[in-house]
Amino acid sequence: MLLDDKSVYLMRLGDNALVLSQRLSEWCGKGPAFEEDMALTNIALDLIGQARMWLSYAGEVEGRRRDEDMLAFRRDSHEFTNLLLVEQPNGDYAHTLVRQFFFDVWHQLVLEALTRSADDRIADIASKAIKEVAYHLRRSSDLVVRLGDGSAESRRRMQEAVDELWMFTGEMFNADETEELLGAQGLACDPSTLKDAWLAIVREVFAEATLELPESEWMQKGGKQGRHGEHLGLLLAEMQFLQRAYPGASW
C-alpha cells in the first residue's frame, strides 16, 4: 500500500511539472517580447526536466514497466493528477504570469520540505529542482510587481487574472490520505502546513504590486484525484498525438 501511495504522490509531482511545461510551451514564438519568449521556453524546459525525474521514479516504484514516456504520453486525462491551476489556459500574458506566480510560491515551499524527505531519491530530486524554481519565483514575483504597479491597463489585467485564478489555489493545500500517510512516514510534506507561508509571500508581493487579494473562500478541487476540466483533455490531445498515432515511435 505504501508503495502505491508513493508512486501516486510522485506522479502528482511529475504531472504538475509536465502539464505546466506544456502550457508554457504554447507561448513559444508568440511571446510579447523576445526575452519573455525565451524566458518562458527556458522555464518550460526546466519543468520538463523535473517531470522526467519524478515520472521516471514513479514508474520504478510502481513496478508496472511504465517509464517516463509511457506515463506522459499514454495516460488519459482522468489518470493525470495535476493541480487544476496548472492546466488553466494561458489567457493573456497577465493570466500566464499570475498562474505562474501562484504555482512558483507553492512549488518552492513543497520542494524545500521535500529536501528533508526520508527518501533519499525524493530529497535529491527536490534539491536539484529547487535551484531552478528559486529563479522561477524571483522572475514571476518581479513581473507581478512591475505589471501590477505599472499602467492602469496592466494593473486592471493583472487584478482580473488574480480574481479569475484565485479559485484554483485552495486545492494546493488540501491534504488527502496519500499525503497524510506519506507525511507521517517522513516521505512527503503535508500541504496544509504550507498555506500560511504561501499567503505571507503572496500578500507581500501583492502589497508592492498594489494588487488586492480576493475575499472569496470558495475553491475548486479534484485535480489530484483525476477530476479535470475540458482544458486538460485538449492539452493532452495535442501533447500526446504522435505517440497515440504511432505507438512506440522514436527519433
Accessible surface in RSA format (square Angstrom, percent):
REM  Atomic radii and reference values for relative SASA: ProtOr
REM  Chains: A
REM  Algorithm: Lee & Richards
REM  Probe-radius: 1.40
REM  Slices: 20
REM RES _ NUM      All-atoms   Total-Side   Main-Chain    Non-polar    All polar
REM                ABS   REL    ABS   REL    ABS   REL    ABS   REL    ABS   REL
RES MET A   1   172.72  89.4 130.12  86.1  42.60 101.4 115.85  98.5  56.87  75.3
RES LEU A   2    70.39  39.2  66.04  47.2   4.34  10.9  66.04  46.4   4.34  11.7
RES LEU A   3   114.38  63.7 113.41  81.1   0.97   2.4 113.51  79.7   0.87   2.3
RES ASP A   4    88.87  62.3  87.78  87.4   1.09   2.6  21.44  50.5  67.43  67.3
RES ASP A   5    18.11  12.7  17.91  17.8   0.19   0.5   0.19   0.5  17.91  17.9
RES LYS A   6    28.97  14.1  28.97  17.8   0.00   0.0   3.29   3.0  25.68  27.4
RES SER A   7     6.18   5.2   6.18   8.2   0.00   0.0   0.00   0.0   6.18   8.7
RES VAL A   8    54.70  36.0  53.08  48.1   1.63   3.9  54.64  47.5   0.07   0.2
RES TYR A   9     9.38   4.4   9.38   5.3   0.00   0.0   6.72   5.0   2.66   3.3
RES LEU A  10     0.00   0.0   0.00   0.0   0.00   0.0   0.00   0.0   0.00   0.0
RES MET A  11    17.87   9.3  17.87  11.8   0.00   0.0   7.36   6.3  10.51  13.9
RES ARG A  12    14.18   6.0  14.18   7.2   0.00   0.0   6.61   9.0   7.57   4.6
RES LEU A  13    13.75   7.7   9.62   6.9   4.13  10.4  10.28   7.2   3.47   9.3
RES GLY A  14     0.00   0.0   0.00   N/A   0.00   0.0   0.00   0.0   0.00   0.0
RES ASP A  15     0.00   0.0   0.00   0.0   0.00   0.0   0.00   0.0   0.00   0.0
RES ASN A  16     7.89   5.4   7.89   7.6   0.00   0.0   2.87   6.9   5.02   4.8
RES ALA A  17     1.21   1.1   1.05   1.6   0.17   0.4   1.05   1.5   0.16   0.4
RES LEU A  18     9.61   5.4   9.48   6.8   0.13   0.3   9.48   6.7   0.13   0.4
RES VAL A  19     0.00   0.0   0.00   0.0   0.00   0.0   0.00   0.0   0.00   0.0
RES LEU A  20     0.00   0.0   0.00   0.0   0.00   0.0   0.00   0.0   0.00   0.0
RES SER A  21     0.70   0.6   0.70   0.9   0.00   0.0   0.00   0.0   0.70   1.0
RES GLN A  22    35.96  20.1  34.53  25.2   1.43   3.4   1.81   3.9  34.15  25.9
RES ARG A  23    15.95   6.7  15.95   8.1   0.00   0.0   0.00   0.0  15.95   9.7
RES LEU A  24     0.71   0.4   0.00   0.0   0.71   1.8   0.00   0.0   0.71   1.9
RES SER A  25    48.12  40.7  38.53  51.4   9.59  22.1  25.22  53.7  22.90  32.1
RES GLU A  26    54.29  31.2  40.08  30.3  14.21  33.8  32.19  62.3  22.10  18.0
RES TRP A  27    35.19  14.1  34.57  16.7   0.62   1.4  35.19  18.8   0.00   0.0
RES CYS A  28    75.09  56.8  58.84  65.6  16.25  38.2  13.09  33.2  62.00  66.9
RES GLY A  29    68.08  84.0   0.00   N/A  68.08  84.0  34.71  95.3  33.37  74.7
RES LYS A  30   150.26  73.3 128.55  78.9  21.71  51.7  86.00  77.4  64.26  68.5
RES GLY A  31    21.18  26.1   0.00   N/A  21.18  26.1   0.00   0.0  21.18  47.4
RES PRO A  32    85.01  62.0  40.44  36.9  44.57 162.0  53.76  44.4  31.25 194.2
RES ALA A  33    52.95  48.7  42.88  66.2  10.08  22.9  52.95  74.6   0.00   0.0
RES PHE A  34   160.45  80.3 146.62  90.8  13.84  36.0 151.06  91.6   9.39  26.9
RES GLU A  35   141.42  81.2 135.22 102.3   6.20  14.8  50.73  98.1  90.69  74.0
RES GLU A  36    33.36  19.2  33.36  25.2   0.00   0.0  15.75  30.5  17.61  14.4
RES ASP A  37    20.79  14.6  20.29  20.2   0.51   1.2   7.09  16.7  13.70  13.7
RES MET A  38    96.63  50.0  96.44  63.8   0.19   0.4  74.35  63.2  22.28  29.5
RES ALA A  39    14.61  13.4  10.72  16.5   3.89   8.8  14.40  20.3   0.21   0.6
RES LEU A  40     1.09   0.6   1.09   0.8   0.00   0.0   1.09   0.8   0.00   0.0
RES THR A  41    39.28  27.9  39.01  39.5   0.27   0.6  36.75  49.4   2.53   3.8
RES ASN A  42    74.27  51.2  73.28  70.8   1.00   2.4  16.43  39.5  57.84  55.9
RES ILE A  43     0.52   0.3   0.52   0.4   0.00   0.0   0.52   0.4   0.00   0.0
RES ALA A  44     3.41   3.1   3.38   5.2   0.03   0.1   3.41   4.8   0.00   0.0
RES LEU A  45   111.89  62.3 103.99  74.4   7.90  19.9 104.30  73.3   7.59  20.4
RES ASP A  46    35.85  25.1  31.72  31.6   4.14   9.8   3.48   8.2  32.38  32.3
RES LEU A  47     0.47   0.3   0.47   0.3   0.00   0.0   0.47   0.3   0.00   0.0
RES ILE A  48    66.04  37.6  65.97  49.1   0.07   0.2  65.97  47.5   0.07   0.2
RES GLY A  49    30.19  37.2   0.00   N/A  30.19  37.2  28.38  77.9   1.80   4.0
RES GLN A  50     0.83   0.5   0.53   0.4   0.30   0.7   0.45   1.0   0.38   0.3
RES ALA A  51     2.04   1.9   2.04   3.1   0.00   0.0   2.04   2.9   0.00   0.0
RES ARG A  52   138.63  58.2 136.87  69.8   1.76   4.2  38.27  52.3 100.35  60.8
RES MET A  53    57.24  29.6  51.19  33.9   6.05  14.4  45.06  38.3  12.17  16.1
RES TRP A  54     2.07   0.8   2.07   1.0   0.00   0.0   0.04   0.0   2.02   3.3
RES LEU A  55     2.72   1.5   2.72   1.9   0.00   0.0   2.72   1.9   0.00   0.0
RES SER A  56    33.48  28.3  30.45  40.6   3.03   7.0   7.82  16.7  25.66  35.9
RES TYR A  57    21.38  10.0  21.38  12.2   0.00   0.0  10.00   7.5  11.38  14.0
RES ALA A  58     0.00   0.0   0.00   0.0   0.00   0.0   0.00   0.0   0.00   0.0
RES GLY A  59     5.79   7.1   0.00   N/A   5.79   7.1   2.43   6.7   3.36   7.5
RES GLU A  60   106.23  61.0  76.16  57.6  30.07  71.6  49.45  95.6  56.78  46.4
RES VAL A  61    22.62  14.9   7.25   6.6  15.37  37.0  13.70  11.9   8.92  24.2
RES GLU A  62    35.11  20.2  13.32  10.1  21.79  51.9  10.24  19.8  24.87  20.3
RES GLY A  63    60.94  75.2   0.00   N/A  60.94  75.2  30.31  83.2  30.63  68.6
RES ARG A  64   153.86  64.6 132.31  67.4  21.55  51.3  48.61  66.4 105.25  63.8
RES ARG A  65   235.37  98.8 198.33 101.1  37.04  88.2  86.14 117.7 149.23  90.4
RES ARG A  66    38.51  16.2  35.06  17.9   3.45   8.2  15.21  20.8  23.30  14.1
RES ASP A  67    80.69  56.5  73.46  73.1   7.24  17.1  40.05  94.2  40.65  40.5
RES GLU A  68    34.17  19.6  32.76  24.8   1.42   3.4  11.84  22.9  22.34  18.2
RES ASP A  69    76.86  53.8  75.87  75.5   0.99   2.3  18.21  42.9  58.65  58.5
RES MET A  70    71.86  37.2  70.02  46.3   1.84   4.4  55.38  47.1  16.48  21.8
RES LEU A  71     0.00   0.0   0.00   0.0   0.00   0.0   0.00   0.0   0.00   0.0
RES ALA A  72     7.26   6.7   7.26  11.2   0.00   0.0   7.26  10.2   0.00   0.0
RES PHE A  73    54.17  27.1  54.17  33.5   0.00   0.0  54.17  32.8   0.00   0.0
RES ARG A  74    92.75  38.9  72.20  36.8  20.55  48.9   8.15  11.1  84.60  51.3
RES ARG A  75     2.62   1.1   2.61   1.3   0.00   0.0   2.55   3.5   0.06   0.0
RES ASP A  76    70.16  49.1  67.33  67.0   2.84   6.7  15.73  37.0  54.44  54.3
RES SER A  77    40.43  34.2  36.55  48.8   3.88   8.9   5.01  10.7  35.42  49.6
RES HIS A  78   121.96  66.7 109.28  76.0  12.68  32.4  77.26  79.6  44.70  52.0
RES GLU A  79    68.48  39.3  56.00  42.4  12.49  29.7  23.15  44.8  45.33  37.0
RES PHE A  80     0.00   0.0   0.00   0.0   0.00   0.0   0.00   0.0   0.00   0.0
RES THR A  81    21.94  15.6  21.53  21.8   0.41   1.0  21.53  28.9   0.41   0.6
RES ASN A  82     0.00   0.0   0.00   0.0   0.00   0.0   0.00   0.0   0.00   0.0
RES LEU A  83     1.62   0.9   1.56   1.1   0.07   0.2   1.56   1.1   0.07   0.2
RES LEU A  84    12.45   6.9  12.45   8.9   0.00   0.0  12.45   8.7   0.00   0.0
RES LEU A  85     0.00   0.0   0.00   0.0   0.00   0.0   0.00   0.0   0.00   0.0
RES VAL A  86     0.00   0.0   0.00   0.0   0.00   0.0   0.00   0.0   0.00   0.0
RES GLU A  87     0.71   0.4   0.71   0.5   0.00   0.0   0.00   0.0   0.71   0.6
RES GLN A  88    18.87  10.6  18.87  13.8   0.00   0.0   1.85   3.9  17.03  12.9
RES PRO A  89    58.87  42.9  51.33  46.8   7.55  27.4  52.06  43.0   6.81  42.3
RES ASN A  90    18.48  12.7  15.46  14.9   3.02   7.3   9.37  22.5   9.12   8.8
RES GLY A  91    51.56  63.6   0.00   N/A  51.56  63.6  32.32  88.7  19.24  43.1
RES ASP A  92    46.91  32.9  35.94  35.8  10.97  25.9  30.81  72.5  16.10  16.1
RES TYR A  93    32.91  15.4  29.15  16.6   3.76   9.8  29.15  21.9   3.76   4.6
RES ALA A  94     7.24   6.7   4.31   6.6   2.94   6.7   4.40   6.2   2.84   7.5
RES HIS A  95    25.32  13.8  24.42  17.0   0.90   2.3  22.43  23.1   2.89   3.4
RES THR A  96     0.18   0.1   0.14   0.1   0.03   0.1   0.18   0.2   0.00   0.0
RES LEU A  97     0.41   0.2   0.41   0.3   0.00   0.0   0.41   0.3   0.00   0.0
RES VAL A  98     0.75   0.5   0.71   0.6   0.04   0.1   0.75   0.7   0.00   0.0
RES ARG A  99     1.17   0.5   1.17   0.6   0.00   0.0   0.93   1.3   0.24   0.1
RES GLN A 100     1.31   0.7   1.31   1.0   0.00   0.0   1.04   2.2   0.27   0.2
RES PHE A 101     0.27   0.1   0.27   0.2   0.00   0.0   0.27   0.2   0.00   0.0
RES PHE A 102     0.00   0.0   0.00   0.0   0.00   0.0   0.00   0.0   0.00   0.0
RES PHE A 103     0.65   0.3   0.65   0.4   0.00   0.0   0.65   0.4   0.00   0.0
RES ASP A 104     0.57   0.4   0.57   0.6   0.00   0.0   0.00   0.0   0.57   0.6
RES VAL A 105     0.22   0.1   0.00   0.0   0.22   0.5   0.00   0.0   0.22   0.6
RES TRP A 106    17.57   7.0  17.57   8.5   0.00   0.0  17.57   9.4   0.00   0.0
RES HIS A 107    10.21   5.6  10.21   7.1   0.00   0.0   1.80   1.9   8.41   9.8
RES GLN A 108    35.16  19.7  35.16  25.7   0.00   0.0   2.41   5.1  32.75  24.8
RES LEU A 109    21.41  11.9  19.23  13.8   2.18   5.5  19.38  13.6   2.03   5.5
RES VAL A 110     3.45   2.3   3.45   3.1   0.00   0.0   3.45   3.0   0.00   0.0
RES LEU A 111     0.37   0.2   0.37   0.3   0.00   0.0   0.37   0.3   0.00   0.0
RES GLU A 112    67.99  39.0  66.60  50.4   1.39   3.3  21.15  40.9  46.84  38.2
RES ALA A 113    19.99  18.4  11.29  17.4   8.69  19.8  11.39  16.0   8.59  22.8
RES LEU A 114     1.14   0.6   0.91   0.7   0.23   0.6   1.14   0.8   0.00   0.0
RES THR A 115    45.11  32.1  27.20  27.6  17.90  42.7  17.14  23.0  27.96  42.3
RES ARG A 116   181.71  76.3 149.70  76.3  32.01  76.2  77.94 106.5 103.77  62.9
RES SER A 117    13.82  11.7   0.25   0.3  13.57  31.3   3.84   8.2   9.97  14.0
RES ALA A 118    70.90  65.2  34.82  53.7  36.07  82.1  46.85  66.0  24.05  63.7
RES ASP A 119    14.40  10.1   7.89   7.9   6.51  15.4   8.78  20.7   5.63   5.6
RES ASP A 120   121.36  85.0 112.03 111.5   9.33  22.1  38.66  91.0  82.70  82.5
RES ARG A 121    91.10  38.2  85.34  43.5   5.76  13.7  37.98  51.9  53.12  32.2
RES ILE A 122     1.15   0.7   1.15   0.9   0.00   0.0   1.15   0.8   0.00   0.0
RES ALA A 123    16.57  15.2  16.33  25.2   0.24   0.5  16.57  23.3   0.00   0.0
RES ASP A 124    67.34  47.2  61.99  61.7   5.34  12.6  21.03  49.5  46.30  46.2
RES ILE A 125     5.96   3.4   5.96   4.4   0.00   0.0   5.96   4.3   0.00   0.0
RES ALA A 126     0.00   0.0   0.00   0.0   0.00   0.0   0.00   0.0   0.00   0.0
RES SER A 127    45.54  38.5  43.50  58.1   2.03   4.7  28.85  61.4  16.69  23.4
RES LYS A 128   108.04  52.7 100.35  61.6   7.69  18.3  60.39  54.4  47.65  50.8
RES ALA A 129     0.58   0.5   0.00   0.0   0.58   1.3   0.58   0.8   0.00   0.0
RES ILE A 130    35.04  19.9  34.67  25.8   0.37   0.9  34.67  25.0   0.37   1.0
RES LYS A 131   156.83  76.5 138.41  84.9  18.42  43.9  91.40  82.3  65.43  69.7
RES GLU A 132    63.06  36.2  58.04  43.9   5.02  12.0  24.21  46.8  38.85  31.7
RES VAL A 133     0.00   0.0   0.00   0.0   0.00   0.0   0.00   0.0   0.00   0.0
RES ALA A 134    30.48  28.0  28.40  43.8   2.08   4.7  29.02  40.9   1.46   3.9
RES TYR A 135    89.52  41.8  89.46  50.9   0.07   0.2  68.57  51.5  20.95  25.8
RES HIS A 136     1.02   0.6   0.51   0.4   0.51   1.3   0.00   0.0   1.02   1.2
RES LEU A 137    17.67   9.8  17.67  12.6   0.00   0.0  17.67  12.4   0.00   0.0
RES ARG A 138   155.71  65.4 145.65  74.2  10.05  23.9  75.48 103.2  80.22  48.6
RES ARG A 139    26.25  11.0  19.11   9.7   7.14  17.0  21.21  29.0   5.04   3.1
RES SER A 140     0.33   0.3   0.33   0.4   0.00   0.0   0.33   0.7   0.00   0.0
RES SER A 141    21.18  17.9  21.06  28.1   0.12   0.3  17.58  37.4   3.60   5.0
RES ASP A 142    68.70  48.1  62.46  62.2   6.24  14.8  24.36  57.3  44.34  44.2
RES LEU A 143    17.51   9.8  17.51  12.5   0.00   0.0  17.51  12.3   0.00   0.0
RES VAL A 144     0.19   0.1   0.19   0.2   0.00   0.0   0.19   0.2   0.00   0.0
RES VAL A 145    26.75  17.6  26.71  24.2   0.04   0.1  26.71  23.2   0.04   0.1
RES ARG A 146   149.82  62.9 133.79  68.2  16.03  38.2  44.81  61.2 105.01  63.6
RES LEU A 147    55.93  31.1  55.93  40.0   0.00   0.0  55.93  39.3   0.00   0.0
RES GLY A 148     0.60   0.7   0.00   N/A   0.60   0.7   0.00   0.0   0.60   1.3
RES ASP A 149    84.83  59.4  63.96  63.7  20.86  49.3   5.02  11.8  79.81  79.6
RES GLY A 150    47.52  58.6   0.00   N/A  47.52  58.6  21.77  59.7  25.74  57.7
RES SER A 151    66.50  56.2  50.10  66.9  16.40  37.8  53.34 113.6  13.16  18.4
RES ALA A 152    91.22  83.9  69.36 107.0  21.87  49.7  78.13 110.0  13.09  34.7
RES GLU A 153    81.27  46.7  77.23  58.4   4.05   9.6  52.79 102.1  28.48  23.3
RES SER A 154    20.48  17.3  15.67  20.9   4.81  11.1  19.85  42.3   0.63   0.9
RES ARG A 155    74.57  31.3  74.57  38.0   0.00   0.0  30.56  41.8  44.01  26.7
RES ARG A 156   120.37  50.5 113.16  57.7   7.21  17.2  71.64  97.9  48.74  29.5
RES ARG A 157   102.73  43.1 102.15  52.1   0.58   1.4  17.56  24.0  85.17  51.6
RES MET A 158     0.69   0.4   0.69   0.5   0.00   0.0   0.69   0.6   0.00   0.0
RES GLN A 159    26.09  14.6  26.09  19.1   0.00   0.0  22.37  47.6   3.72   2.8
RES GLU A 160    73.06  41.9  68.31  51.7   4.76  11.3  22.23  43.0  50.84  41.5
RES ALA A 161     0.00   0.0   0.00   0.0   0.00   0.0   0.00   0.0   0.00   0.0
RES VAL A 162     0.00   0.0   0.00   0.0   0.00   0.0   0.00   0.0   0.00   0.0
RES ASP A 163    74.51  52.2  57.07  56.8  17.44  41.2  25.75  60.6  48.77  48.6
RES GLU A 164    88.09  50.6  81.58  61.7   6.52  15.5  36.11  69.8  51.98  42.4
RES LEU A 165     8.56   4.8   8.56   6.1   0.00   0.0   8.56   6.0   0.00   0.0
RES TRP A 166    21.12   8.5  21.12  10.2   0.00   0.0  20.39  10.9   0.73   1.2
RES MET A 167    62.58  32.4  61.35  40.6   1.23   2.9  57.78  49.1   4.80   6.4
RES PHE A 168    26.08  13.0  25.78  16.0   0.31   0.8  26.03  15.8   0.05   0.2
RES THR A 169     1.82   1.3   1.82   1.8   0.00   0.0   0.00   0.0   1.82   2.7
RES GLY A 170    10.13  12.5   0.00   N/A  10.13  12.5   8.07  22.1   2.07   4.6
RES GLU A 171     2.34   1.3   2.34   1.8   0.00   0.0   2.24   4.3   0.10   0.1
RES MET A 172     0.61   0.3   0.01   0.0   0.60   1.4   0.04   0.0   0.57   0.8
RES PHE A 173    12.82   6.4   7.57   4.7   5.25  13.7   7.57   4.6   5.25  15.0
RES ASN A 174    69.25  47.8  63.16  61.0   6.09  14.7  27.32  65.8  41.93  40.5
RES ALA A 175    29.46  27.1   5.63   8.7  23.84  54.2   5.79   8.1  23.68  62.7
RES ASP A 176    35.12  24.6  27.83  27.7   7.29  17.2  29.88  70.3   5.24   5.2
RES GLU A 177   148.89  85.5 143.33 108.4   5.56  13.2  57.96 112.1  90.92  74.2
RES THR A 178    16.44  11.7  14.96  15.2   1.48   3.5   0.69   0.9  15.74  23.8
RES GLU A 179     9.86   5.7   9.86   7.5   0.00   0.0   0.07   0.1   9.78   8.0
RES GLU A 180    95.45  54.8  85.23  64.5  10.22  24.3  30.15  58.3  65.30  53.3
RES LEU A 181    68.37  38.1  62.23  44.5   6.15  15.5  67.92  47.7   0.46   1.2
RES LEU A 182     0.93   0.5   0.93   0.7   0.00   0.0   0.93   0.7   0.00   0.0
RES GLY A 183    25.71  31.7   0.00   N/A  25.71  31.7   8.62  23.6  17.10  38.3
RES ALA A 184    89.05  81.9  43.85  67.7  45.20 102.8  56.53  79.6  32.52  86.2
RES GLN A 185    93.91  52.5  72.85  53.2  21.07  50.2   7.67  16.3  86.25  65.4
RES GLY A 186    33.81  41.7   0.00   N/A  33.81  41.7  29.29  80.4   4.52  10.1
RES LEU A 187    22.15  12.3  21.92  15.7   0.24   0.6  22.14  15.5   0.02   0.0
RES ALA A 188    13.31  12.2   0.00   0.0  13.31  30.3   1.54   2.2  11.77  31.2
RES CYS A 189    17.59  13.3  10.83  12.1   6.76  15.9  14.24  36.1   3.35   3.6
RES ASP A 190    49.01  34.3  44.23  44.0   4.78  11.3  16.15  38.0  32.86  32.8
RES PRO A 191     5.50   4.0   5.50   5.0   0.00   0.0   5.50   4.5   0.00   0.0
RES SER A 192    59.58  50.3  42.67  56.9  16.91  39.0  30.67  65.3  28.91  40.5
RES THR A 193    97.25  69.2  65.87  66.8  31.38  74.8  66.13  88.8  31.11  47.0
RES LEU A 194    17.65   9.8  17.55  12.6   0.10   0.2  17.65  12.4   0.00   0.0
RES LYS A 195    95.89  46.8  95.89  58.8   0.00   0.0  41.45  37.3  54.45  58.0
RES ASP A 196   116.98  81.9 109.19 108.7   7.78  18.4  37.06  87.2  79.92  79.7
RES ALA A 197    43.21  39.7  33.65  51.9   9.56  21.8  41.52  58.5   1.69   4.5
RES TRP A 198     2.77   1.1   2.77   1.3   0.00   0.0   2.77   1.5   0.00   0.0
RES LEU A 199    27.01  15.0  27.01  19.3   0.00   0.0  27.01  19.0   0.00   0.0
RES ALA A 200    58.66  53.9  47.55  73.4  11.11  25.3  53.61  75.5   5.05  13.4
RES ILE A 201    51.36  29.2  50.96  38.0   0.40   1.0  51.30  36.9   0.07   0.2
RES VAL A 202     0.00   0.0   0.00   0.0   0.00   0.0   0.00   0.0   0.00   0.0
RES ARG A 203   134.00  56.3 128.04  65.3   5.97  14.2  50.05  68.4  83.96  50.9
RES GLU A 204   127.63  73.3 116.18  87.9  11.44  27.2  46.89  90.7  80.74  65.9
RES VAL A 205    17.61  11.6  16.53  15.0   1.07   2.6  17.61  15.3   0.00   0.0
RES PHE A 206     4.10   2.0   4.10   2.5   0.00   0.0   4.10   2.5   0.00   0.0
RES ALA A 207    77.70  71.4  49.10  75.8  28.60  65.1  60.16  84.7  17.54  46.5
RES GLU A 208   114.34  65.6  99.21  75.1  15.12  36.0  39.91  77.2  74.43  60.8
RES ALA A 209     0.00   0.0   0.00   0.0   0.00   0.0   0.00   0.0   0.00   0.0
RES THR A 210    62.91  44.7  50.10  50.8  12.80  30.5  58.90  79.1   4.00   6.0
RES LEU A 211    11.15   6.2   0.00   0.0  11.15  28.0   0.00   0.0  11.15  30.0
RES GLU A 212   114.86  65.9 110.75  83.8   4.12   9.8  38.34  74.2  76.52  62.5
RES LEU A 213    44.00  24.5  25.79  18.5  18.21  45.8  25.79  18.1  18.21  49.0
RES PRO A 214    28.64  20.9  10.11   9.2  18.54  67.4  19.75  16.3   8.89  55.3
RES GLU A 215   168.67  96.8 141.12 106.8  27.55  65.6  60.93 117.9 107.74  88.0
RES SER A 216    65.93  55.7  48.82  65.2  17.11  39.4  46.23  98.4  19.70  27.6
RES GLU A 217   159.96  91.8 134.86 102.0  25.10  59.8  51.83 100.3 108.13  88.3
RES TRP A 218   160.39  64.4 150.18  72.7  10.20  24.0 128.43  68.5  31.95  51.8
RES MET A 219    49.72  25.7  33.37  22.1  16.35  38.9  33.37  28.4  16.35  21.7
RES GLN A 220    62.78  35.1  60.87  44.5   1.91   4.6   3.31   7.0  59.47  45.1
RES LYS A 221   138.97  67.8 121.91  74.8  17.05  40.6  64.99  58.5  73.98  78.8
RES GLY A 222     0.59   0.7   0.00   N/A   0.59   0.7   0.00   0.0   0.59   1.3
RES GLY A 223     0.00   0.0   0.00   N/A   0.00   0.0   0.00   0.0   0.00   0.0
RES LYS A 224    14.79   7.2  12.43   7.6   2.36   5.6  11.01   9.9   3.78   4.0
RES GLN A 225    89.21  49.9  57.40  41.9  31.81  75.7  47.67 101.5  41.53  31.5
RES GLY A 226     8.49  10.5   0.00   N/A   8.49  10.5   1.64   4.5   6.85  15.3
RES ARG A 227   142.79  60.0 133.80  68.2   8.99  21.4  74.02 101.2  68.77  41.7
RES HIS A 228    42.39  23.2   4.09   2.8  38.30  98.0   7.07   7.3  35.31  41.1
RES GLY A 229    38.88  48.0   0.00   N/A  38.88  48.0  31.18  85.6   7.70  17.2
RES GLU A 230   134.42  77.2 114.32  86.5  20.10  47.9  48.88  94.5  85.54  69.8
RES HIS A 231    60.25  32.9  59.63  41.4   0.62   1.6  30.84  31.8  29.42  34.2
RES LEU A 232     0.00   0.0   0.00   0.0   0.00   0.0   0.00   0.0   0.00   0.0
RES GLY A 233    32.13  39.6   0.00   N/A  32.13  39.6  25.43  69.8   6.70  15.0
RES LEU A 234   126.95  70.7 118.88  85.1   8.07  20.3 119.32  83.8   7.63  20.5
RES LEU A 235     4.28   2.4   0.07   0.1   4.21  10.6   3.83   2.7   0.46   1.2
RES LEU A 236     5.83   3.2   5.83   4.2   0.00   0.0   5.83   4.1   0.00   0.0
RES ALA A 237    65.99  60.7  45.77  70.6  20.21  46.0  58.42  82.3   7.57  20.1
RES GLU A 238   122.02  70.1 102.32  77.4  19.70  46.9  40.11  77.6  81.92  66.9
RES MET A 239    25.98  13.5   8.25   5.5  17.73  42.2  11.76  10.0  14.22  18.8
RES GLN A 240     8.14   4.6   8.04   5.9   0.10   0.2   1.08   2.3   7.06   5.4
RES PHE A 241   128.49  64.3 125.60  77.8   2.89   7.5 128.47  77.9   0.02   0.1
RES LEU A 242    95.00  52.9  93.30  66.7   1.70   4.3  93.30  65.5   1.70   4.6
RES GLN A 243    35.62  19.9  34.93  25.5   0.69   1.6   8.57  18.2  27.05  20.5
RES ARG A 244   103.50  43.5  81.75  41.7  21.75  51.8  45.51  62.2  57.99  35.1
RES ALA A 245    48.59  44.7  16.32  25.2  32.27  73.4  27.39  38.6  21.20  56.2
RES TYR A 246   134.18  62.6 130.21  74.1   3.97  10.3  85.88  64.5  48.30  59.5
RES PRO A 247    87.46  63.7  62.54  57.0  24.92  90.6  62.85  51.9  24.61 153.0
RES GLY A 248    64.53  79.6   0.00   N/A  64.53  79.6  39.68 108.9  24.85  55.7
RES ALA A 249    42.91  39.5  20.70  31.9  22.21  50.5  33.08  46.6   9.83  26.0
RES SER A 250   106.90  90.3  67.92  90.6  38.98  89.8  46.05  98.1  60.85  85.3
RES TRP A 251   286.44 114.9 220.17 106.6  66.27 155.6 220.88 117.8  65.56 106.4
END  Absolute sums over single chains surface
CHAIN  1 A    12012.3       9878.7       2133.7       6626.2       5386.1
END  Absolute sums over all chains
TOTAL         12012.3       9878.7       2133.7       6626.2       5386.1
